[in-house]
Amino acid sequence: MSTKQRKFTYINFLNITAAAWAAVMFLFLPSCGGKKQNLADAVSEGDSLPDMHTTGVTTLISDSGLIRYKIVTEEWLIYSKRNPPFWAFEKGLYMEKFDTLFHIDASIKADTAYYYETKKLWELRGNVHIQSQRGDKFDTQLMYWDQGKEKIYSDRFIRIEQPDGLLMGYGFESNQTMTEYQVFNSSGTRIVEDKAPQDTTQTNQQRN
């Protein structure tokens, strides 16, 4: 092969290599750009990671210097960087609410619960069961407890077992102590004590 031919072959190889490299860059540059965007999204999502992750929790919580709540949960997550910040109890929650004399006002159970700090709002989800101090039992799938407004409410089906009967309906609103409440679209039954009529013959014989 002559020098001239070798030179042509070398130049041609460079041209092919340059073209191939340009094609590779063309294919990969959009992909790299996409990865950069995904990385940026991933970094921004870091704020959604919990600031605290605690398991096997039993704790007392005070309000205005007084112990007002007892919380028992398998897992407690705190997200202070979210908007709004909140606590998460996604593996179940049991809570007792105390009055000023440390008597239990109510006990609360739920499969999942969230507490929004800035709103002072509890969101209870899944097999929500509340028992009041006077013995009424409330069962529903969704319940909200607004501590700021001192109100407990729901727009779902609710079943209330009372000492003297059973009350059901769709929609519910109550004060914090669950002593004054209203059920919307309600239907219910009352348990009436069954008393046998007095034997008049025996009564007359006794009188005689």
C-alpha positions in Angstrom: 0.0 0.0 0.0 1.4 3.4 -0.9 1.9 6.3 1.4 -0.9 8.2 -0.3 -3.3 5.3 0.2 -2.3 4.9 3.9 -3.0 8.6 4.4 -6.4 8.3 2.9 -7.3 5.3 5.0 -6.2 7.1 8.2 -8.2 10.2 7.4 -11.2 8.1 6.5 -10.9 6.2 9.8 -10.8 9.5 11.7 -13.9 10.7 9.9 -15.8 7.5 10.7 -14.6 7.6 14.3 -15.7 11.3 14.7 -19.1 10.5 13.1 -19.6 7.5 15.5 -18.6 9.6 18.5 -21.0 12.3 17.5 -23.8 9.7 17.2 -23.0 8.3 20.6 -23.0 11.7 22.2 -26.3 12.6 20.5 -27.9 9.4 21.9 -26.5 9.8 25.4 -26.8 13.6 26.0 -30.7 13.5 26.4 -30.3 10.5 28.7 -27.8 12.3 30.8 -30.1 15.3 31.0 -32.9 13.1 32.2 -30.7 11.6 34.9 -29.8 15.1 36.1 -33.4 16.0 36.4 -34.2 12.8 38.3 -31.3 13.5 40.6 -32.6 17.0 41.3 -36.0 15.5 42.1 -34.5 13.0 44.4 -32.6 15.6 46.3 -35.7 17.7 46.8 -37.6 14.6 48.0 -35.0 14.3 50.8 -37.1 16.8 52.8 -39.8 14.1 53.0 -37.7 11.7 55.0 -38.7 11.5 58.6 -36.7 13.5 61.2 -37.5 10.9 63.8 -38.3 7.2 63.5 -39.0 5.4 66.8 -40.4 2.0 67.4 -42.0 0.4 70.4 -43.3 3.6 72.0 -45.2 4.2 75.2 -45.1 7.8 76.2 -47.0 10.6 78.1 -47.6 13.9 76.4 -48.3 17.1 78.2 -50.3 20.2 77.2 -50.0 23.5 78.9 -47.9 21.8 81.6 -50.4 19.1 82.3 -50.1 15.4 81.2 -53.1 15.0 78.9 -52.3 12.0 76.7 -50.8 8.5 76.8 -49.6 7.1 73.4 -48.8 3.5 72.7 -47.6 2.6 69.2 -45.4 0.2 67.3 -43.9 2.9 65.1 -43.8 6.8 65.4 -42.5 8.9 62.5 -42.1 12.7 62.7 -42.0 14.7 59.4 -41.1 18.3 60.5 -39.9 19.5 57.0 -43.2 18.6 55.2 -45.8 21.1 54.5 -47.7 20.9 56.8 -45.5 19.0 59.3 -47.1 15.9 60.8 -46.6 12.8 63.0 -47.4 9.4 61.4 -48.5 6.3 63.2 -48.9 3.9 60.3 -48.7 0.7 62.3 -51.5 1.4 64.7 -52.2 3.8 67.6 -53.7 3.4 71.1 -54.2 6.7 73.0 -55.7 7.7 76.3 -57.0 11.2 76.9 -56.9 12.5 80.5 -58.8 15.3 82.2 -57.2 17.8 84.6 -57.5 15.2 87.5 -55.7 12.6 85.4 -58.9 10.6 84.9 -59.3 9.0 81.5 -61.7 11.0 79.4 -61.6 8.7 76.4 -59.5 5.8 74.9 -58.8 5.7 71.2 -57.7 3.0 68.9 -57.0 3.2 65.1 -55.1 1.2 62.5 -53.5 4.4 61.2 -53.2 7.9 62.6 -51.7 11.3 61.6 -51.3 14.4 63.7 -50.8 17.7 62.0 -48.9 19.9 64.5 -49.7 23.4 63.1 -53.4 22.6 62.7 -53.6 20.6 66.0 -55.6 18.1 64.0 -55.8 14.3 64.4 -56.8 12.1 61.5 -57.7 8.5 62.6 -58.2 5.9 59.9 -59.2 2.2 59.8 -61.1 0.4 62.5 -61.4 3.5 64.7 -62.7 2.7 68.1 -63.4 5.3 70.8 -64.7 4.7 74.3 -65.9 7.7 76.3 -65.7 8.1 80.1 -69.4 7.3 80.5 -69.1 4.1 78.5 -70.4 4.9 75.1 -68.4 3.1 72.3 -67.9 4.7 68.9 -66.8 2.7 65.8 -66.1 4.1 62.3 -63.5 4.0 59.6 -62.5 7.7 59.6 -62.6 10.2 62.4 -61.1 13.7 62.8 -60.3 15.4 66.1 -59.7 19.1 65.9 -58.1 20.1 69.2 -58.1 23.8 68.3 -61.9 23.8 67.9 -62.3 21.2 70.6 -64.4 19.1 68.2 -64.5 15.5 67.0 -66.3 14.7 63.7 -66.7 12.3 60.8 -68.6 12.1 57.5 -68.5 8.2 57.4 -70.8 5.6 58.7 -70.6 5.4 62.5 -71.9 2.9 65.1 -72.5 4.0 68.7 -73.1 1.5 71.4 -74.7 3.1 74.4 -75.6 1.6 77.8 -79.3 1.6 76.8 -79.2 1.1 73.0 -77.5 1.2 69.7 -77.3 4.2 67.4 -76.0 4.3 63.7 -75.8 6.9 61.0 -73.7 8.7 58.4 -71.9 11.8 59.8 -71.1 12.6 63.3 -70.1 15.6 65.4 -69.1 15.8 69.1 -67.3 17.8 71.8 -63.9 16.6 72.9 -65.1 14.6 75.9 -67.7 12.7 73.7 -70.4 13.6 76.1 -72.5 15.8 73.7 -72.8 14.6 70.2 -75.0 14.5 67.2 -75.4 11.7 64.6 -76.7 12.6 61.1 -78.9 10.4 58.9 -79.3 8.2 61.9 -81.2 5.1 62.7 -81.1 3.2 65.9 -82.6 0.9 68.4 -83.2 1.2 72.2 -82.9 -1.6 74.6 -85.9 -1.6 76.9 -85.8 -3.7 80.0 -88.2 -6.6 79.7 -90.4 -6.7 82.8 -93.0 -9.5 83.1 -96.5 -8.3 84.1 -97.4 -8.9 87.7 -99.6 -11.9 88.5 -102.9 -10.2 89.5 -104.4 -13.4 91.0 -101.4 -13.8 93.3 -101.6 -10.1 94.2 -105.3 -10.4 95.1 -104.6 -13.5 97.2 -101.9 -11.6 99.1 -104.3 -8.8 99.7 -106.9 -11.1 101.1 
